[in-house]
């Protein structure tokens, strides 16, 4: 389970990656950044669901 503090860091890193992606002109690097963005988005979206389920337990 992702802690709220970790989620904040992930969102910050996602913002940085999106900024890098917009600036990047190297196609292979853009592809790698895109994959990293997708992974972080998945972790962030899944953490929201986990946190919601955790909150419903109590």
Residue pairs with C-beta under 8 A, 6 or more apart in sequence:
1 47
1 50
1 51
1 54
2 10
2 43
2 46
2 47
2 50
2 51
4 51
6 47
7 44
7 47
7 48
7 51
10 40
10 43
10 44
10 47
11 44
13 40
14 37
14 40
14 41
14 44
17 33
17 36
17 37
17 40
18 37
20 33
21 30
21 33
21 34
21 37
24 30
24 33
